[in-house]
Amino acid sequence: MNIIEDLWKDFYQYITNAELWLNIGQGLLKIVLVLVISSVFIRIGKLAIGKIFLFRGKSPIRISERRENTLAKLLENILTYVVYFVAIIMVLETLTINVGALLAGAGIVGLAVGFGAQSLVKDIITGFFIIFEDQFSVGDHIRVGNFEGTVEEIGLRTTKIKNWTGELHILPNGNITEVTNFSIHNSMAVVDISIAYETDIPEAERVIQELLDEVPDKYEGIVKPPELLGIQTLGASEVIMRVVCEVEPMRHFAIARMLRKDIKLRLDQHGIEIPYPKMVMFNKKEQVG
């Protein structure tokens, strides 16, 4: 019984020690200050990075906007990782943990784990070469395997691609082996027009060409005037004519839709028929012998 009472007295004296709670309070205050200062530093750093690239954008010597956005995102990620790493070290020191011994032990463990984390190293190295070689940048429209969309972010480990329906695909950089980039060179809008066999082909070509001569002044994003290539295919019930137009990157879908509408309205004005499927039924009467 005396042992229990002695233990209780020691414990009571320990928890009622004013110096103990003062040290705990100081430690918590230091941790809170470290976290707050880290968050403020990250926010200021991101603003500074944004200002730097804004000033570079106004200078006569500058890199492309695509590459600026990619580098800005990458620098923000690196800044976040470095600041949080330093903050964690400071928190551990506040908790009186021997950081030097911890880092030495972590180095040995990391060396052992590194052999099993080859995919992580591969992701980082691949991410570095994606950015260094400018394979694609933030804002580009790309296709990687079965995924296609706009690049939202390029990190050292992952790449985020958002498709047109809103889904966000997060791909490890090490899995990106083949990339199709649609945003580097101009796109080609292709429009196929079907007309009936009975139509006067030269007249249809003249009507379409008159319209195409008006298009460059009507729509933005067209690099070269649309060109009527001629008859593309002789179908089962229609003659298919093809129109092509070189446009700015990723503008071919919109321009093609507008061209189809204009061509359809112009053909209707001149009475040129666009064929549609028809069904003809024959009723053969049985002959009685």
Secondary structure as GFF3:
##gff-version 3
##sequence-region A 1 289
A	DSSP	alpha_helix	2	15	.	.	.	ID=ss1
A	DSSP	alpha_helix	18	58	.	.	.	ID=ss2
A	DSSP	alpha_helix	65	94	.	.	.	ID=ss3
A	DSSP	alpha_helix	99	116	.	.	.	ID=ss4
A	DSSP	alpha_helix	118	132	.	.	.	ID=ss5
A	DSSP	beta_strand	141	144	.	.	.	ID=ss6
A	DSSP	beta_strand	147	154	.	.	.	ID=ss7
A	DSSP	beta_strand	158	162	.	.	.	ID=ss8
A	DSSP	beta_strand	168	172	.	.	.	ID=ss9
A	DSSP	three_ten_helix	173	175	.	.	.	ID=ss10
A	DSSP	beta_strand	180	181	.	.	.	ID=ss11
A	DSSP	beta_strand	187	195	.	.	.	ID=ss12
A	DSSP	alpha_helix	201	214	.	.	.	ID=ss13
A	DSSP	three_ten_helix	215	217	.	.	.	ID=ss14
A	DSSP	beta_strand	227	234	.	.	.	ID=ss15
A	DSSP	beta_strand	239	247	.	.	.	ID=ss16
A	DSSP	alpha_helix	252	269	.	.	.	ID=ss17
###
